Amino acid sequence: MTRQKMLTGILLGALTLGSFAVMAAEAPVKPMGILRGTLTEMSGDQLQVTDRKGAKHEVTVTSKTGFVAVAQGKISDIKPDSFIGTAAAPQPDGTLKALEVHVFDPALRGSGEGFRPWQGADGKVGTMTNGTVGQLVNANGRTMTVKYQNGEKKVVVPDDVPIVTLSPGDKSLLKTGAHVIIFPDAGTTKPVVAGRMIVGVNGTIPPM
C-alpha cells in the first residue's frame, strides 16, 4: 500500500467517525411520555415518583404546574349533560367499550374535548373521548352518546368499569404515597418537569 493510499484511508475513516459523531450529537432526544406511578419522596418542588414498573423518576414542580384531584366515583355520577372523559376500546359494531370513565367537575368542563388515540397504563393503544353526555340509557350498565366539537361517539359502560371524578386541585394534594399521573411539559426529557398532574386522593389510583 502506498503512503498516499494509507493517508487517504485514514482520512476517510476519520471523516466517517466524525459523521457518526455529528449524527449522534444531532439525534433528537425522545420527549418523556405520560408518567404513571406513586409519589415516593418529596423535597420542596422536587419529587421522586416510582413508576408502575419500579423505576424511579425525578420530577420538578413549577409555578405553572396544574393539579387535578381524582376521587372514587360511582356509575350514577354519569348523567345527561355531564362532561366526561373515557378511555375505551373500539368494538366491531362501531361503538366504544369504556375501560374507565372520569366525570369532570363543572369547573373543568371542556378539558381536552375531542376524540383521539390514547395509550393506557398497560401500554395498549385505544381511544380517549372527552365530551358531553347526550342520550343515556340505563340498562346493563350505561350506554351513552358522547358529543364533542365535530362529532359524537356511542359508548357502552359495563357495570364493572372504574368510575372516578375529577376536580380542580393544588399543590397541597401532593403527599407521599399518592398515586399520580404526570403530563410533562412539552419537550421534557429528564428530569421531568410536570406540566399537569392528576393526583389520587384517599388512595384512589387514577384509572386512565
Phi and psi in degrees as GROMACS dihedral restraints (atoms count N, CA, C in turn):
[ dihedral_restraints ]
;  ai    aj    ak    al  type     phi  dphi    fc
    3     4     5     6     1   -73.1    20    10
    4     5     6     7     1   161.1    20    10
    6     7     8     9     1   -61.1    20    10
    7     8     9    10     1   -38.0    20    10
    9    10    11    12     1   -64.1    20    10
   10    11    12    13     1   -42.3    20    10
   12    13    14    15     1   -65.0    20    10
   13    14    15    16     1   -37.9    20    10
   15    16    17    18     1   -63.2    20    10
   16    17    18    19     1   -44.8    20    10
   18    19    20    21     1   -64.9    20    10
   19    20    21    22     1   -39.0    20    10
   21    22    23    24     1   -62.6    20    10
   22    23    24    25     1   -42.7    20    10
   24    25    26    27     1   -62.1    20    10
   25    26    27    28     1   -42.8    20    10
   27    28    29    30     1   -63.6    20    10
   28    29    30    31     1   -42.2    20    10
   30    31    32    33     1   -64.0    20    10
   31    32    33    34     1   -44.5    20    10
   33    34    35    36     1   -63.3    20    10
   34    35    36    37     1   -39.3    20    10
   36    37    38    39     1   -62.5    20    10
   37    38    39    40     1   -42.1    20    10
   39    40    41    42     1   -64.9    20    10
   40    41    42    43     1   -41.2    20    10
   42    43    44    45     1   -64.5    20    10
   43    44    45    46     1   -39.6    20    10
   45    46    47    48     1   -63.3    20    10
   46    47    48    49     1   -46.5    20    10
   48    49    50    51     1   -62.5    20    10
   49    50    51    52     1   -38.4    20    10
   51    52    53    54     1   -64.5    20    10
   52    53    54    55     1   -38.7    20    10
   54    55    56    57     1   -63.0    20    10
   55    56    57    58     1   -43.3    20    10
   57    58    59    60     1   -61.6    20    10
   58    59    60    61     1   -39.4    20    10
   60    61    62    63     1   -64.4    20    10
   61    62    63    64     1   -42.1    20    10
   63    64    65    66     1   -65.0    20    10
   64    65    66    67     1   -42.8    20    10
   66    67    68    69     1   -61.4    20    10
   67    68    69    70     1   -41.0    20    10
   69    70    71    72     1   -65.9    20    10
   70    71    72    73     1   -38.8    20    10
   72    73    74    75     1   -69.0    20    10
   73    74    75    76     1   -32.5    20    10
   75    76    77    78     1   -93.1    20    10
   76    77    78    79     1    -9.1    20    10
   78    79    80    81     1   -60.3    20    10
   79    80    81    82     1   127.4    20    10
   81    82    83    84     1   -66.3    20    10
   82    83    84    85     1   141.7    20    10
   84    85    86    87     1   -85.5    20    10
   85    86    87    88     1   128.6    20    10
   87    88    89    90     1   -65.9    20    10
   88    89    90    91     1   123.9    20    10
   90    91    92    93     1   -61.0    20    10
   91    92    93    94     1   152.8    20    10
   93    94    95    96     1   -68.9    20    10
   94    95    96    97     1   135.2    20    10
   96    97    98    99     1   -85.4    20    10
   97    98    99   100     1  -171.6    20    10
   99   100   101   102     1   -61.0    20    10
  100   101   102   103     1   134.3    20    10
  102   103   104   105     1  -110.2    20    10
  103   104   105   106     1   121.4    20    10
  105   106   107   108     1  -114.7    20    10
  106   107   108   109     1   132.4    20    10
  108   109   110   111     1   179.3    20    10
  109   110   111   112     1  -156.9    20    10
  111   112   113   114     1  -122.5    20    10
  112   113   114   115     1   136.2    20    10
  114   115   116   117     1   -74.5    20    10
  115   116   117   118     1   112.4    20    10
  117   118   119   120     1  -105.7    20    10
  118   119   120   121     1   -23.2    20    10
  120   121   122   123     1  -147.7    20    10
  121   122   123   124     1   148.7    20    10
  123   124   125   126     1  -138.1    20    10
  124   125   126   127     1   138.1    20    10
  126   127   128   129     1  -150.2    20    10
  127   128   129   130     1    92.9    20    10
  129   130   131   132     1    64.2    20    10
  130   131   132   133     1  -122.3    20    10
  132   133   134   135     1   -91.7    20    10
  133   134   135   136     1     5.4    20    10
  135   136   137   138     1  -104.7    20    10
  136   137   138   139     1   125.3    20    10
  138   139   140   141     1  -120.5    20    10
  139   140   141   142     1   154.6    20    10
  141   142   143   144     1  -118.1    20    10
  142   143   144   145     1   125.6    20    10
  144   145   146   147     1  -117.7    20    10
  145   146   147   148     1   127.5    20    10
  147   148   149   150     1   -97.0    20    10
  148   149   150   151     1   118.2    20    10
  150   151   152   153     1   -74.8    20    10
  151   152   153   154     1   178.4    20    10
  153   154   155   156     1   -74.3    20    10
  154   155   156   157     1    -5.2    20    10
  156   157   158   159     1  -102.8    20    10
  157   158   159   160     1     0.0    20    10
  159   160   161   162     1    97.4    20    10
  160   161   162   163     1    -4.6    20    10
  162   163   164   165     1   -77.8    20    10
  163   164   165   166     1   145.1    20    10
  165   166   167   168     1  -101.0    20    10
  166   167   168   169     1   140.2    20    10
  168   169   170   171     1  -131.4    20    10
  169   170   171   172     1   136.4    20    10
  171   172   173   174     1   -86.9    20    10
  172   173   174   175     1   132.5    20    10
  174   175   176   177     1  -130.0    20    10
  175   176   177   178     1   134.0    20    10
  177   178   179   180     1  -107.4    20    10
  178   179   180   181     1   131.4    20    10
  180   181   182   183     1  -100.5    20    10
  181   182   183   184     1   136.1    20    10
  183   184   185   186     1  -119.5    20    10
  184   185   186   187     1   177.4    20    10
  186   187   188   189     1   -67.5    20    10
  187   188   189   190     1   -14.7    20    10
  189   190   191   192     1   -96.2    20    10
  190   191   192   193     1    -4.9    20    10
  192   193   194   195     1   -66.1    20    10
  193   194   195   196     1   129.7    20    10
  195   196   197   198     1   -95.8    20    10
  196   197   198   199     1   147.6    20    10
  198   199   200   201     1  -125.6    20    10
  199   200   201   202     1   138.1    20    10
  201   202   203   204     1  -131.1    20    10
  202   203   204   205     1   132.8    20    10
  204   205   206   207     1   -92.6    20    10
  205   206   207   208     1   135.3    20    10
  207   208   209   210     1  -118.0    20    10
  208   209   210   211     1   129.9    20    10
  210   211   212   213     1  -131.4    20    10
  211   212   213   214     1   160.7    20    10
  213   214   215   216     1   -62.4    20    10
  214   215   216   217     1   136.9    20    10
  216   217   218   219     1  -122.8    20    10
  217   218   219   220     1  -168.0    20    10
  219   220   221   222     1  -143.2    20    10
  220   221   222   223     1   160.3    20    10
  222   223   224   225     1   -63.2    20    10
  223   224   225   226     1   -26.0    20    10
  225   226   227   228     1   -70.8    20    10
  226   227   228   229     1   -10.1    20    10
  228   229   230   231     1   -71.2    20    10
  229   230   231   232     1   -17.1    20    10
  231   232   233   234     1   -85.8    20    10
  232   233   234   235     1   113.8    20    10
  234   235   236   237     1  -132.0    20    10
  235   236   237   238     1   160.7    20    10
  237   238   239   240     1   -55.3    20    10
  238   239   240   241     1   136.8    20    10
  240   241   242   243     1    77.4    20    10
  241   242   243   244     1     1.2    20    10
  243   244   245   246     1   -65.6    20    10
  244   245   246   247     1   143.9    20    10
  246   247   248   249     1   -96.1    20    10
  247   248   249   250     1   118.5    20    10
  249   250   251   252     1  -130.5    20    10
  250   251   252   253     1   166.9    20    10
  252   253   254   255     1  -130.7    20    10
  253   254   255   256     1   148.8    20    10
  255   256   257   258     1  -147.7    20    10
  256   257   258   259     1   125.5    20    10
  258   259   260   261     1   -80.2    20    10
  259   260   261   262     1   134.4    20    10
  261   262   263   264     1  -149.7    20    10
  262   263   264   265     1   164.3    20    10
  264   265   266   267     1  -114.0    20    10
  265   266   267   268     1   132.5    20    10
  267   268   269   270     1   -64.4    20    10
  268   269   270   271     1   143.7    20    10
  270   271   272   273     1  -111.8    20    10
  271   272   273   274     1   156.7    20    10
  273   274   275   276     1   -56.8    20    10
  274   275   276   277     1   -29.2    20    10
  276   277   278   279     1   -85.5    20    10
  277   278   279   280     1     5.6    20    10
  279   280   281   282     1    93.9    20    10
  280   281   282   283     1   -10.4    20    10
  282   283   284   285     1   -81.4    20    10
  283   284   285   286     1   174.9    20    10
  285   286   287   288     1  -115.8    20    10
  286   287   288   289     1   141.3    20    10
  288   289   290   291     1  -104.8    20    10
  289   290   291   292     1   116.7    20    10
  291   292   293   294     1   -65.3    20    10
  292   293   294   295     1   136.5    20    10
  294   295   296   297     1   -98.3    20    10
  295   296   297   298     1   -22.2    20    10
  297   298   299   300     1  -167.3    20    10
  298   299   300   301     1   160.6    20    10
  300   301   302   303     1  -135.9    20    10
  301   302   303   304     1   131.7    20    10
  303   304   305   306     1  -117.3    20    10
  304   305   306   307     1   128.8    20    10
  306   307   308   309     1  -100.6    20    10
  307   308   309   310     1   120.9    20    10
  309   310   311   312     1   -81.4    20    10
  310   311   312   313     1   140.4    20    10
  312   313   314   315     1   -60.2    20    10
  313   314   315   316     1   147.4    20    10
  315   316   317   318     1   -52.2    20    10
  316   317   318   319     1   -30.8    20    10
  318   319   320   321     1   -66.9    20    10
  319   320   321   322     1   -18.9    20    10
  321   322   323   324     1  -105.0    20    10
  322   323   324   325     1    10.4    20    10
  324   325   326   327     1   -56.0    20    10
  325   326   327   328     1   134.2    20    10
  327   328   329   330     1    96.4    20    10
  328   329   330   331     1    -8.6    20    10
  330   331   332   333     1   -60.8    20    10
  331   332   333   334     1   123.4    20    10
  333   334   335   336     1    58.6    20    10
  334   335   336   337     1    28.3    20    10
  336   337   338   339     1   -57.8    20    10
  337   338   339   340     1   134.4    20    10
  339   340   341   342     1   138.4    20    10
  340   341   342   343     1  -173.1    20    10
  342   343   344   345     1  -128.8    20    10
  343   344   345   346     1   130.5    20    10
  345   346   347   348     1  -158.6    20    10
  346   347   348   349     1   165.2    20    10
  348   349   350   351     1   -65.8    20    10
  349   350   351   352     1   154.6    20    10
  351   352   353   354     1  -150.1    20    10
  352   353   354   355     1   131.7    20    10
  354   355   356   357     1   -99.7    20    10
  355   356   357   358     1   119.5    20    10
  357   358   359   360     1   -77.9    20    10
  358   359   360   361     1   178.0    20    10
  360   361   362   363     1   -62.7    20    10
  361   362   363   364     1   -24.8    20    10
  363   364   365   366     1   -85.6    20    10
  364   365   366   367     1     2.1    20    10
  366   367   368   369     1    87.7    20    10
  367   368   369   370     1    -8.4    20    10
  369   370   371   372     1   -79.4    20    10
  370   371   372   373     1   143.3    20    10
  372   373   374   375     1   -95.0    20    10
  373   374   375   376     1   125.3    20    10
  375   376   377   378     1  -131.2    20    10
  376   377   378   379     1  -136.1    20    10
  378   379   380   381     1  -132.9    20    10
  379   380   381   382     1   159.4    20    10
  381   382   383   384     1  -127.3    20    10
  382   383   384   385     1   127.5    20    10
  384   385   386   387     1  -122.8    20    10
  385   386   387   388     1   120.5    20    10
  387   388   389   390     1  -115.4    20    10
  388   389   390   391     1   123.9    20    10
  390   391   392   393     1  -176.1    20    10
  391   392   393   394     1  -168.4    20    10
  393   394   395   396     1   -99.3    20    10
  394   395   396   397     1   132.7    20    10
  396   397   398   399     1   -71.0    20    10
  397   398   399   400     1   126.5    20    10
  399   400   401   402     1  -101.4    20    10
  400   401   402   403     1  -109.4    20    10
  402   403   404   405     1   -66.2    20    10
  403   404   405   406     1   137.6    20    10
  405   406   407   408     1  -136.4    20    10
  406   407   408   409     1   120.9    20    10
  408   409   410   411     1  -110.8    20    10
  409   410   411   412     1   121.9    20    10
  411   412   413   414     1   -96.9    20    10
  412   413   414   415     1    87.8    20    10
  414   415   416   417     1  -156.3    20    10
  415   416   417   418     1   124.6    20    10
  417   418   419   420     1    52.7    20    10
  418   419   420   421     1    54.7    20    10
  420   421   422   423     1    96.4    20    10
  421   422   423   424     1  -134.6    20    10
  423   424   425   426     1  -138.9    20    10
  424   425   426   427     1   141.8    20    10
  426   427   428   429     1  -121.9    20    10
  427   428   429   430     1   125.3    20    10
  429   430   431   432     1  -138.9    20    10
  430   431   432   433     1   152.3    20    10
  432   433   434   435     1   -95.4    20    10
  433   434   435   436     1   137.7    20    10
  435   436   437   438     1  -118.6    20    10
  436   437   438   439     1   115.8    20    10
  438   439   440   441     1  -100.8    20    10
  439   440   441   442     1   135.8    20    10
  441   442   443   444     1  -133.7    20    10
  442   443   444   445     1  -174.5    20    10
  444   445   446   447     1   -43.6    20    10
  445   446   447   448     1   -57.0    20    10
  447   448   449   450     1  -120.4    20    10
  448   449   450   451     1    28.5    20    10
  450   451   452   453     1   178.9    20    10
  451   452   453   454     1  -172.3    20    10
  453   454   455   456     1  -154.2    20    10
  454   455   456   457     1   157.3    20    10
  456   457   458   459     1  -130.0    20    10
  457   458   459   460     1   147.3    20    10
  459   460   461   462     1   -97.3    20    10
  460   461   462   463     1   123.6    20    10
  462   463   464   465     1  -123.0    20    10
  463   464   465   466     1   128.1    20    10
  465   466   467   468     1   -96.6    20    10
  466   467   468   469     1   127.8    20    10
  468   469   470   471     1  -114.3    20    10
  469   470   471   472     1   100.0    20    10
  471   472   473   474     1   -62.5    20    10
  472   473   474   475     1   158.7    20    10
  474   475   476   477     1   -61.4    20    10
  475   476   477   478     1   -28.8    20    10
  477   478   479   480     1   -93.4    20    10
  478   479   480   481     1     8.4    20    10
  480   481   482   483     1   -75.5    20    10
  481   482   483   484     1   135.8    20    10
  483   484   485   486     1   -62.1    20    10
  484   485   486   487     1   134.0    20    10
  486   487   488   489     1  -119.9    20    10
  487   488   489   490     1   130.0    20    10
  489   490   491   492     1  -132.6    20    10
  490   491   492   493     1   164.8    20    10
  492   493   494   495     1  -115.5    20    10
  493   494   495   496     1   146.1    20    10
  495   496   497   498     1  -118.0    20    10
  496   497   498   499     1   133.5    20    10
  498   499   500   501     1  -141.0    20    10
  499   500   501   502     1   158.7    20    10
  501   502   503   504     1   -60.3    20    10
  502   503   504   505     1   144.9    20    10
  504   505   506   507     1  -139.9    20    10
  505   506   507   508     1  -173.9    20    10
  507   508   509   510     1  -147.7    20    10
  508   509   510   511     1  -172.6    20    10
  510   511   512   513     1   -63.3    20    10
  511   512   513   514     1   -21.1    20    10
  513   514   515   516     1   -65.8    20    10
  514   515   516   517     1   -13.6    20    10
  516   517   518   519     1   -67.6    20    10
  517   518   519   520     1   -22.7    20    10
  519   520   521   522     1   -73.2    20    10
  520   521   522   523     1   114.3    20    10
  522   523   524   525     1  -141.2    20    10
  523   524   525   526     1   143.2    20    10
  525   526   527   528     1   -56.8    20    10
  526   527   528   529     1   131.2    20    10
  528   529   530   531     1    97.9    20    10
  529   530   531   532     1   -11.2    20    10
  531   532   533   534     1   -69.7    20    10
  532   533   534   535     1   142.2    20    10
  534   535   536   537     1   -88.5    20    10
  535   536   537   538     1   133.0    20    10
  537   538   539   540     1  -133.6    20    10
  538   539   540   541     1   156.0    20    10
  540   541   542   543     1  -123.2    20    10
  541   542   543   544     1   127.9    20    10
  543   544   545   546     1  -116.0    20    10
  544   545   546   547     1   125.8    20    10
  546   547   548   549     1  -101.4    20    10
  547   548   549   550     1   107.3    20    10
  549   550   551   552     1   -67.2    20    10
  550   551   552   553     1   155.2    20    10
  552   553   554   555     1   -57.4    20    10
  553   554   555   556     1   150.2    20    10
  555   556   557   558     1   -56.4    20    10
  556   557   558   559     1   132.3    20    10
  558   559   560   561     1    84.4    20    10
  559   560   561   562     1    -2.7    20    10
  561   562   563   564     1   -63.0    20    10
  562   563   564   565     1   135.5    20    10
  564   565   566   567     1  -111.9    20    10
  565   566   567   568     1   -99.5    20    10
  567   568   569   570     1  -142.8    20    10
  568   569   570   571     1   139.2    20    10
  570   571   572   573     1   -68.5    20    10
  571   572   573   574     1   160.0    20    10
  573   574   575   576     1   -76.7    20    10
  574   575   576   577     1   132.9    20    10
  576   577   578   579     1  -104.1    20    10
  577   578   579   580     1   118.1    20    10
  579   580   581   582     1   -75.4    20    10
  580   581   582   583     1   119.6    20    10
  582   583   584   585     1   -85.8    20    10
  583   584   585   586     1   -41.1    20    10
  585   586   587   588     1  -147.9    20    10
  586   587   588   589     1   143.3    20    10
  588   589   590   591     1  -129.8    20    10
  589   590   591   592     1   130.2    20    10
  591   592   593   594     1  -100.6    20    10
  592   593   594   595     1   123.6    20    10
  594   595   596   597     1  -121.9    20    10
  595   596   597   598     1   125.8    20    10
  597   598   599   600     1   -74.8    20    10
  598   599   600   601     1   137.4    20    10
  600   601   602   603     1  -108.5    20    10
  601   602   603   604     1   148.4    20    10
  603   604   605   606     1    54.2    20    10
  604   605   606   607     1    38.6    20    10
  606   607   608   609     1    83.6    20    10
  607   608   609   610     1     2.5    20    10
  609   610   611   612     1   -64.1    20    10
  610   611   612   613     1   132.3    20    10
  612   613   614   615     1   -99.5    20    10
  613   614   615   616     1   116.7    20    10
  615   616   617   618     1   -56.0    20    10
  616   617   618   619     1   122.4    20    10
  618   619   620   621     1   -85.5    20    10
  619   620   621   622     1   -10.7    20    10
